[in-house]
Amino acid sequence: MPKNAHNEAAQHHENAAKSHRTAAEHHGKGEHEAGKKQSSIAQEQSGKANEASKSAHGKSQQQK
């Protein structure tokens, strides 16, 4: 069970990283509105990744 939880957390982190990179690309091109929107999505995904990581850690602790 913990392995699946960690894989899920990793997927959330990857999604957040992709959104952060996309936001950076938009900002770099001067597309600030699109970058701002993507930054908000990235922030949301980062929160999900954080919660998934905490959950996976908790599940790992229960297995000991």
C-alpha positions in Angstrom: 0.0 0.0 0.0 2.7 2.6 0.8 4.4 2.1 -2.5 1.2 3.0 -4.4 0.7 6.1 -2.1 4.3 7.2 -2.9 3.7 6.7 -6.6 0.6 8.8 -6.4 2.4 11.5 -4.5 5.2 11.4 -7.1 2.7 11.8 -9.9 1.2 14.9 -8.2 4.7 16.4 -7.9 5.4 15.7 -11.6 2.2 17.4 -12.6 3.0 20.4 -10.4 6.5 20.7 -11.9 5.1 20.5 -15.4 2.7 23.3 -14.6 5.5 25.4 -13.0 7.6 25.0 -16.2 4.7 25.9 -18.4 4.0 29.0 -16.3 7.7 30.0 -16.6 7.6 29.5 -20.4 4.5 31.8 -20.6 6.1 34.5 -18.5 9.4 34.2 -20.5 7.4 34.9 -23.7 5.7 37.9 -22.1 2.3 36.0 -22.0 1.7 37.1 -18.4 -2.0 36.4 -18.2 -1.5 32.8 -19.4 1.5 32.5 -17.0 -0.5 33.8 -14.1 -3.3 31.3 -14.8 -0.8 28.5 -15.1 0.9 29.6 -11.9 -2.4 29.3 -10.1 -2.8 25.8 -11.4 0.7 24.9 -10.4 0.1 26.2 -6.9 -3.0 24.1 -6.6 -1.2 21.0 -7.8 1.7 21.7 -5.4 -0.8 21.6 -2.6 -2.2 18.3 -3.7 1.3 16.9 -4.0 2.1 18.1 -0.5 -1.0 16.4 0.9 -0.3 13.2 -1.0 3.2 13.2 0.3 2.0 13.6 3.9 -0.5 10.8 3.4 2.2 8.5 1.9 4.6 9.2 4.7 1.8 8.5 7.3 1.0 5.2 5.6 4.7 4.3 5.6 5.0 5.0 9.3 2.0 2.7 10.0 3.8 -0.2 8.2 6.7 -0.2 10.7 
